[in-house]
C-alpha cells in the first residue's frame, strides 16, 4: 500500500523588510490608520514648547519676589531698570550677552542652523556642499522663518509689524523734554513724518515710543530662533526611535499615518554612523545657541517688558513656529514643499 505523503508547509526565512525598503513603506501604508491629530505636537514637542511660557512665568514671578527689584527704579517708557540702580547685571541693557548675542541674535541662529544642516549625516554627506532634498527643504523652512522675523521686527512694506501694532494701539513718538531742550517731535516730523513711524526713527529724532502696546521683540526673537533649532535637531538626534515615529501626518489618501512612511529611501543615510559623526559640531553649536537663548529669555522675563508684552511676543513666535513646523503635517501639499525635519 502506497504511503500517502503530505507536502511539508514551508515558511519564508527572509528577514522583515528594512525601514528604508519599498516593502517597509508598503507595510506602513497598509497598516490601520492611527489615532491622534496631526495638528497637535507630540508629547516630547509639547514638553519642549511648554518650557517657553514656563520660563516667562518663572522669570516674571522671580522679578516680583526678588528683594533687589523692590527698591530698583523701573521705567515703563524704557521698559527696563535704571542702569545705575539695576537689581542685576543682566537687568542692564548694556550687559554683554544682550549687546553681542541678543542684539544680533539672528546671526547666531543662522550660523547654528547652517552648521547643523551641512554637518549632520542625516541630511546628506557631512561637511560638503551637497544639496540634498532634505537640505533644500530645511533651507526653505529657514527662509520662511527668517521672512517672518523680518516682517515682525525689521520691515513690513514700511515699518515692521511691531512698530505698526504699537501705533495701532495708540502709541506715538514723543519728545524727551528737559531743561536744555524744549523742541517737540512734531517739528522733526514736519520735515519728514514717515521717518518717525518706527521705533528706530523715533530714537534718531531723540524721542521715545509712548502710549501703545509694544510686543516684546526680544521674547519673539529668542523663542522663534531657539524653537526652530530644537525642532530641526531633535529628529536628527533621535533618529528613527522616539520623535519621528510619534509624529502624525495626513497623507494624500486622507488618513492619519506615521511620519516615518515618508522617510523610506531617505537621503544621506549610508548605514551606521559613529556617535561623533551623528552628533557633531552642528548639534553642539545649535545646543549652545538654544541654551543661551533660553538664559536670555529668562533674563528678559525677569527684568524687561510688562507681562502682556511678553505674552504677545510668545504668541507671535508660537504662531510662526506652528505655521512652519506643525501645519505641514496636516497639509500634504504644503509638506511637499517645506518637508519635515527628519523626513
Wavefront OBJ file of the C-alpha trace (Angstrom):
o trace
v 0.000 0.000 0.000
v 1.431 3.217 -1.040
v 2.108 5.635 1.730
v 0.362 8.933 1.324
v 2.833 11.725 1.695
v 1.795 15.187 2.810
v 3.800 18.075 1.444
v 5.511 19.946 4.210
v 4.485 23.525 4.627
v 7.408 25.819 4.033
v 7.836 29.277 5.544
v 9.926 32.054 4.190
v 13.049 32.685 6.203
v 13.539 36.116 4.702
v 14.033 38.818 7.345
v 11.369 41.508 7.683
v 11.918 44.384 5.290
v 14.153 47.172 6.465
v 12.691 50.513 7.331
v 14.294 52.026 4.262
v 12.897 49.493 1.747
v 9.897 49.737 -0.544
v 8.234 46.766 1.190
v 8.702 48.546 4.501
v 6.827 51.560 3.199
v 4.091 49.322 1.755
v 3.540 47.619 5.103
v 3.307 51.006 6.789
v 0.732 52.207 4.275
v -1.321 49.005 4.614
v -1.385 49.259 8.396
v -4.579 50.553 10.033
v -4.878 54.339 10.304
v -3.577 55.816 13.545
v -5.309 57.855 16.183
v -4.166 61.293 17.192
v -4.292 64.635 15.423
v -1.553 65.783 13.020
v -2.391 69.319 14.135
v -1.019 68.656 17.623
v 2.603 68.278 18.767
v 3.906 65.032 20.207
v 4.334 64.671 23.959
v 8.043 65.466 23.663
v 7.401 68.520 21.480
v 4.664 69.715 23.836
v 7.058 69.491 26.789
v 9.684 71.405 24.820
v 7.264 74.177 23.823
v 5.878 74.358 27.366
v 9.303 75.425 28.647
v 8.829 78.817 26.975
v 5.698 80.023 28.813
v 7.065 78.358 31.956
v 10.283 80.379 31.618
v 8.363 83.618 31.138
v 6.176 82.846 34.141
v 9.103 81.927 36.370
v 11.123 84.989 35.329
v 8.221 87.346 35.921
v 7.459 85.831 39.330
v 11.136 85.959 40.295
v 11.256 89.654 39.447
v 8.177 90.229 41.612
v 9.510 88.462 44.701
v 13.208 89.292 44.272
v 14.199 91.651 47.062
v 16.632 93.559 44.822
v 13.801 94.537 42.451
v 11.716 96.162 45.178
v 13.994 99.169 45.563
v 15.226 99.422 41.951
v 13.901 102.115 39.638
v 11.913 100.716 36.704
v 10.990 102.902 33.729
v 7.777 101.842 31.956
v 8.749 104.007 28.985
v 12.183 102.407 28.565
v 10.788 99.026 29.673
v 13.888 98.423 31.773
v 15.546 99.340 35.053
v 17.725 102.380 35.550
v 21.264 101.092 34.806
v 22.558 102.929 37.871
v 20.008 101.182 40.078
v 19.545 97.801 38.375
v 18.895 94.745 40.577
v 21.212 92.558 38.464
v 23.923 92.805 35.838
v 21.503 91.206 33.371
v 18.903 93.865 34.151
v 21.106 96.350 32.286
v 20.661 96.662 28.544
v 24.434 97.075 28.295
v 25.183 93.539 29.542
v 27.478 91.672 27.152
v 25.043 88.906 26.213
v 22.387 91.441 25.308
v 24.794 93.522 23.205
v 26.723 90.735 21.460
v 24.177 87.912 21.417
v 20.572 89.129 21.530
v 21.053 92.332 19.516
v 22.499 90.274 16.640
v 20.568 87.153 17.590
v 19.528 86.135 14.096
v 23.167 85.986 13.036
v 23.862 83.345 15.712
v 20.672 81.444 14.863
v 21.636 81.443 11.185
v 25.179 80.286 11.951
v 23.900 77.423 14.114
v 21.245 76.403 11.582
v 23.542 76.114 8.587
v 26.268 74.449 10.647
v 23.674 71.848 11.650
v 22.236 71.061 8.244
v 25.612 70.886 6.490
v 27.375 68.837 9.175
v 24.792 66.262 10.205
v 24.827 62.966 8.304
v 21.024 62.577 8.314
v 20.687 65.400 5.761
v 23.495 64.431 3.413
v 27.219 63.905 3.286
v 28.656 65.840 6.269
v 30.706 68.994 5.691
v 30.106 69.000 1.952
v 28.315 71.298 -0.439
v 25.919 68.532 -1.465
v 22.364 69.882 -1.753
v 20.011 67.017 -0.963
v 16.245 67.162 -0.897
v 16.306 67.314 2.891
v 18.809 70.169 2.953
v 16.868 72.122 0.351
v 13.624 71.769 2.307
v 15.402 72.738 5.523
v 16.695 75.888 3.811
v 13.149 76.661 2.629
v 11.892 76.343 6.205
v 14.681 78.652 7.358
v 13.781 81.150 4.618
v 10.137 81.173 5.730
v 11.041 81.661 9.403
v 13.535 84.405 8.510
v 10.916 86.189 6.410
v 8.540 86.161 9.376
v 11.319 87.525 11.614
v 11.976 90.341 9.114
v 8.280 91.207 8.797
v 7.717 91.280 12.549
v 10.861 93.104 13.692
v 12.582 94.793 10.735
v 10.383 95.717 7.783
v 6.860 95.024 6.567
v 6.375 97.085 3.418
v 7.391 100.019 5.572
v 7.533 99.878 9.379
v 7.736 96.401 10.925
v 4.659 94.701 12.376
v 5.851 95.502 15.912
v 6.052 99.212 15.049
v 2.703 99.160 13.253
v 0.977 97.400 16.150
v 2.387 99.957 18.580
v 0.838 102.806 16.617
v -2.436 100.888 16.020
v -2.833 100.609 19.806
v -2.464 104.345 20.321
v 1.296 104.723 20.597
v 3.259 107.600 19.177
v 6.700 109.138 19.165
v 7.074 111.869 21.747
v 9.925 114.215 22.525
v 12.080 113.893 25.604
v 11.721 117.278 27.230
v 14.255 118.624 29.681
v 15.594 122.000 30.809
v 18.081 122.161 27.943
v 15.792 121.171 25.120
v 12.112 122.027 24.616
v 11.892 121.015 20.968
v 8.889 118.877 20.157
v 8.919 115.809 17.987
v 6.248 117.403 15.810
v 8.849 119.814 14.421
v 11.004 116.902 13.376
v 8.002 115.096 11.889
v 7.097 118.171 9.876
v 10.301 117.652 7.888
v 9.599 114.003 7.186
v 6.664 112.461 9.056
v 7.244 108.947 7.748
v 10.664 108.728 9.366
v 9.049 108.748 12.822
v 6.752 105.770 12.129
v 9.226 103.269 13.563
v 10.946 102.872 16.904
v 14.375 103.331 15.310
v 13.312 106.546 13.573
v 11.842 107.875 16.787
v 15.122 107.282 18.616
v 17.026 109.003 15.821
v 14.951 112.128 16.491
v 15.723 111.867 20.198
v 12.164 110.782 21.005
v 10.566 107.806 22.749
v 7.724 105.404 21.974
v 4.868 106.092 24.352
v 1.245 105.113 24.804
v 0.917 101.913 22.782
v 1.376 98.192 23.231
v 4.936 97.138 22.446
v 5.216 93.444 21.519
v 8.422 92.157 23.082
v 10.838 91.757 20.197
v 13.379 90.040 22.464
v 10.875 87.381 23.539
v 9.772 86.870 19.941
v 13.342 86.522 18.637
v 14.630 84.246 21.398
v 11.670 81.859 21.188
v 11.457 81.812 17.385
v 15.171 81.160 16.829
v 15.679 78.556 19.546
v 12.428 76.685 18.774
v 13.458 76.416 15.124
v 16.818 74.942 16.141
v 15.218 72.494 18.585
v 12.649 71.258 16.068
v 15.352 70.794 13.428
v 17.870 68.972 15.605
v 15.608 66.689 17.674
v 14.634 64.311 14.821
v 18.260 64.171 13.710
v 19.433 63.256 17.206
v 16.652 60.788 17.969
v 16.804 59.149 14.528
v 14.011 56.571 13.992
v 13.184 55.806 17.598
v 11.055 58.269 19.512
v 10.049 61.555 17.955
v 9.913 60.642 14.268
v 7.655 57.642 14.820
v 5.448 59.553 17.249
v 4.584 62.323 14.776
v 1.344 62.035 12.825
v 0.602 63.305 9.332
v -2.341 63.417 6.947
v -1.402 61.519 3.773
v -2.838 62.206 0.350
v -5.452 59.474 0.905
v -6.904 61.479 3.782
v -5.786 59.095 6.530
v -3.541 59.652 9.519
v -0.202 57.848 9.313
v 3.194 57.874 10.962
v 5.653 60.421 9.608
v 8.153 57.586 9.023
v 6.270 56.363 5.960
v 7.808 59.301 4.107
v 11.278 58.526 5.453
v 11.877 55.403 3.383
v 14.661 55.697 0.881
v 15.980 58.616 2.876
v 18.935 60.546 1.546
v 22.203 60.701 3.330
v 21.584 57.542 5.405
v 24.585 55.460 4.428
v 24.426 52.870 7.200
v 25.634 53.039 10.763
v 27.496 56.173 11.723
v 29.576 56.728 14.798
v 28.030 58.763 17.599
v 30.540 61.520 16.980
v 29.581 61.698 13.291
v 25.865 61.758 14.054
v 26.068 64.316 16.846
v 28.854 66.525 15.563
v 29.626 70.212 15.583
v 26.225 71.232 14.207
v 24.416 69.732 17.189
v 26.871 71.317 19.625
v 26.610 74.797 18.107
v 22.809 74.575 17.933
v 22.568 73.471 21.567
v 24.864 76.330 22.622
v 22.756 78.951 20.804
v 19.492 77.428 22.078
v 20.883 77.343 25.628
v 21.999 80.978 25.573
v 18.637 81.930 24.070
v 16.856 80.252 26.966
v 19.013 82.084 29.522
v 18.410 85.467 27.909
v 14.690 84.686 27.639
v 14.712 84.128 31.394
v 16.555 87.428 31.937
v 14.120 89.238 29.643
v 11.203 87.737 31.563
v 12.698 88.857 34.864
v 13.842 92.362 34.033
v 12.256 93.743 30.857
v 8.786 94.477 29.470
v 5.356 94.003 31.023
v 3.506 90.709 31.376
v 1.231 91.425 28.411
v 4.106 92.487 26.144
v 5.941 89.249 26.906
v 2.801 87.162 26.329
v 2.162 88.739 22.920
v 5.803 88.154 21.955
v 5.306 84.495 22.883
v 2.051 84.229 20.920
v 3.516 85.737 17.737
v 6.548 83.409 17.937
v 4.368 80.336 18.529
v 2.152 81.271 15.576
v 5.201 81.392 13.299
v 6.620 78.114 14.633
v 3.273 76.343 14.274
v 2.796 77.556 10.696
v 6.179 76.221 9.518
v 6.709 73.110 11.643
v 3.265 71.747 12.557
v 0.750 72.863 9.928
v 2.522 70.972 7.070
v 1.830 67.700 8.897
v -1.873 68.145 8.162
v -1.450 69.659 4.670
v 0.247 67.246 2.224
v 0.663 69.920 -0.471
v 2.497 72.241 1.918
v 4.534 69.319 3.247
v 5.717 68.511 -0.258
v 7.324 71.959 -0.380
v 8.604 72.527 3.156
v 9.041 68.922 4.210
v 9.524 67.910 7.834
v 12.748 67.637 9.835
v 13.994 64.059 9.703
v 11.646 63.051 6.857
l 1 2 3 4 5 6 7 8 9 10 11 12 13 14 15 16 17 18 19 20 21 22 23 24 25 26 27 28 29 30 31 32 33 34 35 36 37 38 39 40 41 42 43 44 45 46 47 48 49 50 51 52 53 54 55 56 57 58 59 60 61 62 63 64 65 66 67 68 69 70 71 72 73 74 75 76 77 78 79 80 81 82 83 84 85 86 87 88 89 90 91 92 93 94 95 96 97 98 99 100 101 102 103 104 105 106 107 108 109 110 111 112 113 114 115 116 117 118 119 120 121 122 123 124 125 126 127 128 129 130 131 132 133 134 135 136 137 138 139 140 141 142 143 144 145 146 147 148 149 150 151 152 153 154 155 156 157 158 159 160 161 162 163 164 165 166 167 168 169 170 171 172 173 174 175 176 177 178 179 180 181 182 183 184 185 186 187 188 189 190 191 192 193 194 195 196 197 198 199 200 201 202 203 204 205 206 207 208 209 210 211 212 213 214 215 216 217 218 219 220 221 222 223 224 225 226 227 228 229 230 231 232 233 234 235 236 237 238 239 240 241 242 243 244 245 246 247 248 249 250 251 252 253 254 255 256 257 258 259 260 261 262 263 264 265 266 267 268 269 270 271 272 273 274 275 276 277 278 279 280 281 282 283 284 285 286 287 288 289 290 291 292 293 294 295 296 297 298 299 300 301 302 303 304 305 306 307 308 309 310 311 312 313 314 315 316 317 318 319 320 321 322 323 324 325 326 327 328 329 330 331 332 333 334 335 336 337 338 339 340 341 342 343
